[in-house]
Amino acid sequence: MLSDGRRRTTVVVLCAAVLGLAVPAAGAAEPTPPRPSAGQEAQQAARFWTAQRMAGAQPLDAARQAPAVPGGPAAARRPQGTLFKGTRLVGTFFGSDGPRGTTWHCTGSVIDTKARDIVLTAAHCALNMKGDYVFVPKFVKGAAPDRQPYGIFHIQRIFIDPRYVPDRGSTTTKKTASDLDTAFARVSANQRGQSLQDAVGGGLTFTRPSGYNLKNVTVPGYPSYRHNSAGRAVKCTVPTTQLRGYRQLSMTCGGYYGGVSGSPWITDYKDDARTGHVIGNLGGYNGGGNDASVDYISYATAFGADAANLLADAVADQAPPADLPPYRGLKGTLPGGAARWRKAMLMASGDYTGDLHGDLLVVWSDGAVTLQPGDGKGGFGTEKQLRKANSTWTHARAVTGGTFSGGDRAGLLVRWSDGEATLYPQPGPSGLGREIRMAPPGSAWKDAVQLAAGPFRADGGTGLLVRRADGSLTLYDGIGAGGFGTGTRLLGANTTWTRAALLTGGDFDGTGTGDLLVRWADGTLDTYAGTSAAGLGTRTRLRGPNSLWQHAQVLTAGDFRHDRAPNDLVVRWSDGETTLYADTGTASLGTEHTLVHPGT
């Protein structure tokens, strides 16, 4: 979800011949081709994609058919798709195998991005692009390119996750990598010189689903003309479930014959709307359906970190990175599934093994304590149990890791429910080690709501930032076995910081100084770069108020990739999904990698 985390970075691009560009002779300096004027590429494509050629295109996924033995009680109760005139944000994705090759069609949709020229479809619809590809929003069968409602848009570049590998001799895949059956395409202007989003008046919002069991998801697509001579679109609004063992949605609705691959799955669909939220595309296990390829069973890749990163590459018009780890499907890189990780109450990062790699220490709801040793590449080795389930550790209320008492290995600081605070100077794979009392039960540390360790000291050493129940912030930079030392008050009691839901400290700008990351109650994310005893650092907003980050339940930052770059951020979400944002900066979240998949 290629060996040693490497993957080929092939991005399929239109050949120069399609665009009519000259190819320089071997060894000659490559001239800079003239930039086509707006609409020129679409005008050229229209010479190939005549009304007759589009009407004669065959569905790429032609195997999708009605069952051989129809009828029966189950068929009578089965939802059936409705044919309609189509909607502006969904259209037909046409491809060819060259000027004299076959032509075929899938379904595509418009994604709302700052690039304003992005189309979503299935990866198996866009593999091995050799000929001329176009996208036609709200396609009308029999109409010439200039008579299509919004014109036609020439595909310039396709973005597919190279870890998506089809079966030999097939355009579909039944492997775990079918979770990656998503593609994005950049298009040029239509014949009228309009950008895609300007022409159709909007776009769908790329959205990660909150789960697999959803009530009302609408899937508009373009089925084959054999079953739909007028060339109309089909739509169906149904509940969804999970395709067991895969990161894919499943729906039951008849009428989804060949040609529907790539269809968007929309949670708030309205006919001809200019907006909507798309959570996946029809594709996956066997080209978007089951082994029997019946018309009433459809699957969709559920959007997650991989699709989000691929979309970011498309918007930036850059090849995907070459160093992503192998795709592991729902196995993830941390042991257990989302059901288990919902019980991960507290996390603290640090080098607890002494190998200079960031490790993850976890306190579970039953009082168990585990260590996930980092491998320095964003992955984790064999889990070590430091404490079995017990009642004592169910009273841990806040934890953080750092080199509080000197040395190279991180220690663990714990604030307990009764106000006691303790330090474990050198926890490791063999256990938590000795315990030092830093504050007695009943102390003022009972209202220390959040702890965040980081290089907050002037010499780059570990300091401890504490947010108390009244919103005050105090920095302790003289922590040792003898106690916390004298703290420096950065903020007095206030109502603003009582709304700080989560804190974590680290080095997010790569300067070696302490930075603070805050998740506020409304989902806002802020960083404070250069926080020290002199005060809070410069604030930068990473995310405005939003519902997604309200579901972030646990944060911790550390050097999990050991690349001397900014720290990595680990987030455990409310549904148990756990993700790593590699090289998170003070101004932007890093590349997202899934450690624990939702629905597992």
Helices and strands as residue ranges (DSSP letters): G 3-5, H 16-19, H 40-48, H 51-56, E 58-59, H 73-77, E 82-84, E 90-96, E 103-111, E 118-121, G 123-125, E 134-137, G 145-147, E 153-160, G 176-180, E 183-187, H 196-200, E 205-206, E 214-218, G 225-227, E 233-235, E 237-242, E 248-252, E 264-266, E 277-282, E 297-302, H 305-316, G 329-331, H 338-341, E 344-350, E 359-364, E 369-372, E 384-387, G 392-395, E 396-402, E 411-416, E 421-424, E 436-439, G 444-447, E 448-454, E 463-468, E 473-476, E 487-491, G 496-499, E 500-506, E 515-520, E 525-529, E 538-543, G 549-551, E 552-558, E 568-573, E 578-582, E 591-596
